[in-house]
């Protein structure tokens, strides 16, 4: 008998790459069937706060608020080195720490890990403007904001538009902790029975392994959702955000997540007093 589950992920190349096989029947899904919603990661974060979606991509920042509702899959994470968000501007801002309180900064959503990393680096930045990540470059260019925190494929496009990197927030994290940066993971609703949770994790891992073994198979699905991205940018995006941690978090990946939660505790921004990530136990 099939089990129908709601599944949310973003239309970004890395998500389409890892989920393609499991939602299109290219692997054995162990009788799991998926009702898919694709939307921007901050929209997915907000859906998770409602607690109704069964499986979803989730920013690690958002997950800190939701450990009582969701458990984290060992597979599917966007986590690594050299892949963090960037703070960019039209101008090379000098002595940013002293000026930051006066600048208007675009962020790709309150609950994104990008906003969390920016808050860790610049706790005095209070004038933030939330917008869809794909609108931030233009907002900086037309002067609606002084600077912006960019994620995803914008890492590969900002320089061609004449924008300048002020700081790589991922590098800031790596230098601070010596660990990879946990950006987003795949979580499952904790009301779902444990055997089904374990099955979901197995199926997603098989989907990722299939994608690595057959990279051309997901190309049409990735391209169909990549808007106007070039093939080169699409591949760079996948190469940057899909890696060994995506297959399996491992000890180092889990340690990085615990460190991120410790930093969140220090900021005092999450009312969750039991700030511990819950991992799927195989």
C-alpha positions in Angstrom: 0.0 0.0 0.0 1.4 3.4 -1.0 2.0 6.2 1.5 1.3 9.7 0.1 3.5 12.5 1.6 3.7 16.2 0.9 7.2 17.3 -0.1 8.6 20.8 -0.5 11.8 22.0 -2.1 13.1 24.9 -4.0 13.3 25.2 -7.8 17.1 25.8 -7.5 19.4 23.4 -9.4 20.8 21.6 -6.4 17.3 20.7 -5.1 16.0 19.6 -8.5 19.2 17.6 -9.0 18.8 15.6 -5.7 15.0 15.1 -5.8 14.6 14.3 -9.5 15.0 10.5 -9.3 12.6 10.0 -6.3 9.7 12.1 -7.6 10.0 10.8 -11.2 10.1 7.1 -10.4 13.7 6.5 -11.5 14.5 4.6 -8.2 12.5 2.3 -5.9 10.6 4.7 -3.6 9.6 1.8 -1.3 5.9 2.7 -2.0 6.3 6.3 -1.0 4.4 8.8 -3.3 5.1 12.5 -3.2 2.8 15.5 -3.6 5.4 18.2 -4.5 5.4 21.9 -3.8 8.2 24.0 -5.3 8.9 27.5 -4.0 11.5 29.8 -2.6 13.3 28.6 0.5 11.9 31.3 2.8 8.4 30.3 1.7 9.3 26.7 2.6 10.5 28.0 6.0 7.2 29.6 6.6 5.3 26.5 5.5 7.3 24.5 8.0 6.3 26.9 10.8 2.7 26.0 10.0 3.7 22.3 10.7 1.5 20.8 7.9 4.1 19.7 5.4 5.5 16.2 5.7 9.0 16.6 4.2 10.7 19.9 3.3 13.8 21.8 2.5 14.5 24.1 5.5 17.1 26.7 6.3 19.1 25.6 9.3 18.3 28.9 10.9 14.6 28.1 10.6 15.1 24.6 11.9 16.4 26.0 15.2 12.8 27.2 15.8 11.3 23.9 14.8 13.2 21.0 16.4 10.0 20.1 18.3 8.1 19.6 15.0 10.7 18.2 12.6 13.6 15.7 12.5 16.6 16.2 10.3 17.4 13.6 7.5 21.0 12.5 7.3 20.8 13.0 3.5 19.9 16.0 1.4 21.8 18.9 3.2 23.4 21.8 1.5 26.5 22.1 3.6 30.1 22.7 2.8 33.0 25.1 2.5 33.3 28.0 0.1 29.5 28.0 -0.5 28.2 30.6 2.0 26.3 33.8 1.3 28.0 37.0 0.2 27.4 40.6 1.3 27.6 42.7 -1.8 27.3 46.4 -2.7 27.8 48.8 -5.6 30.6 50.4 -3.6 33.6 49.0 -1.8 32.5 49.8 1.7 35.4 50.5 4.1 35.2 50.2 7.8 31.9 48.4 7.5 31.4 47.6 11.2 31.3 51.3 12.1 28.9 52.1 9.3 26.6 49.1 9.3 23.9 50.5 11.6 23.3 53.3 9.1 23.0 51.0 6.0 19.9 49.5 4.6 20.6 45.8 3.9 18.6 43.4 1.8 18.3 39.9 3.2 16.7 36.8 1.5 14.3 36.2 4.4 14.3 36.5 8.2 14.7 32.8 8.8 17.4 32.0 6.2 20.8 30.9 7.3 22.1 33.8 5.3 20.4 36.2 7.6 21.7 34.3 10.6 25.3 34.5 9.3 25.0 38.1 8.6 23.7 38.7 12.1 26.6 36.8 13.6 29.1 38.9 11.6 27.3 42.2 12.0 25.0 42.1 15.1 24.6 45.9 15.0 22.9 45.8 11.6 19.2 46.6 12.3 17.9 48.1 9.1 17.2 45.0 7.1 14.8 44.6 4.2 13.4 41.2 3.4 13.0 40.3 -0.3 13.1 37.3 -2.6 16.7 36.3 -3.1 16.5 36.8 -6.9 15.5 40.5 -6.5 18.5 41.5 -4.3 21.0 42.2 -7.0 18.7 44.6 -8.8 17.7 46.3 -5.5 21.4 47.0 -4.8 22.0 48.2 -8.4 19.0 50.7 -8.4 19.8 52.1 -4.9 16.8 50.7 -3.1 19.2 49.3 -0.5 22.9 50.0 0.3 24.0 46.4 0.3 22.5 42.9 0.0 23.1 39.4 1.2 23.1 37.1 -1.8 22.7 33.3 -2.0 22.3 30.6 -4.6 23.3 31.3 -8.2 23.8 35.0 -7.5 27.2 34.1 -6.3 28.1 33.6 -10.0 26.4 36.6 -11.5 27.0 39.7 -9.2 30.4 40.6 -10.5 29.2 40.7 -14.2 26.7 43.3 -13.0 29.4 45.5 -11.5 28.7 44.7 -7.9 31.4 44.2 -5.3 31.9 41.6 -2.6 32.2 43.2 0.9 32.5 39.9 2.8 32.1 36.2 2.2 29.9 35.2 5.2 30.7 31.6 4.7 34.4 32.2 5.0 33.6 34.2 8.1 32.0 31.1 9.6 34.7 28.8 8.5 37.5 31.0 10.0 35.4 31.3 13.2 34.7 27.5 13.6 37.0 25.6 11.2 33.9 23.7 10.2 31.7 23.7 7.0 28.7 26.0 7.0 25.3 24.3 7.3 23.0 26.2 5.0 19.9 24.1 4.6 18.7 20.6 5.3 15.8 18.2 4.6 13.5 17.6 7.5 10.6 15.3 8.1 7.5 15.9 10.3 8.0 14.2 13.7 4.3 13.1 13.8 5.2 10.6 11.0 6.0 7.1 12.2 9.7 6.4 12.7 9.8 3.5 10.2 8.4 5.9 7.5 10.9 8.6 8.5 13.7 6.0 8.0 12.3 5.0 4.7 12.2 8.6 3.6 15.9 9.0 4.4 16.8 5.8 2.5 14.8 6.9 -0.5 16.3 10.4 -0.6 19.8 8.9 -0.3 19.1 6.6 -3.2 17.9 9.6 -5.2 21.1 11.5 -4.5 23.3 8.6 -5.4 21.4 8.0 -8.6 21.8 11.7 -9.5 25.6 11.5 -9.0 25.8 8.3 -11.0 23.5 9.6 -13.8 24.0 13.4 -13.9 22.5 13.7 -17.4 19.2 12.2 -16.3 18.2 15.2 -14.1 19.3 17.8 -16.7 15.8 18.4 -18.2 14.1 18.8 -14.9 16.8 21.0 -13.5 16.8 23.2 -16.7 13.0 23.5 -16.7 13.1 25.1 -13.3 16.3 27.1 -13.6 14.6 30.2 -15.1 17.2 31.9 -17.3 20.3 30.4 -15.9 23.0 29.4 -18.3 24.1 25.8 -18.4 27.5 26.9 -16.9 25.8 28.6 -14.0 23.5 25.6 -13.4 26.5 23.2 -13.2 28.4 25.6 -10.9 25.4 25.8 -8.7 25.1 22.0 -8.4 28.8 21.5 -7.9 28.8 24.1 -5.1 25.9 22.9 -3.1 25.8 19.1 -3.7 28.7 17.1 -2.2 29.5 14.3 0.1 27.6 16.0 3.0 24.5 15.9 0.8 24.8 12.1 0.6 25.5 11.7 4.3 26.1 14.4 7.0 28.6 12.3 8.9 30.2 13.3 12.2 31.7 16.5 10.8 28.4 17.7 9.3 26.5 17.0 12.5 29.1 18.8 14.6 28.8 21.8 12.3 25.0 21.9 12.9 25.5 21.7 16.7 28.0 24.6 16.4 25.5 26.7 14.5 22.9 26.0 17.2 25.4 27.1 19.8 25.9 30.4 18.0 22.1 30.8 17.8 21.9 30.3 21.6 24.5 33.0 22.1 22.4 35.5 20.0 19.3 34.7 22.1 17.0 35.0 19.2 15.3 31.6 19.4 12.8 31.0 22.3 13.4 27.3 22.0 15.3 26.5 25.3 16.0 22.9 24.2 18.0 23.8 21.1 19.1 20.4 20.0 18.9 19.1 16.4 17.0 15.8 16.1 18.6 13.4 13.5 16.9 10.4 11.9 18.2 7.3 13.6 18.7 4.4 11.2 
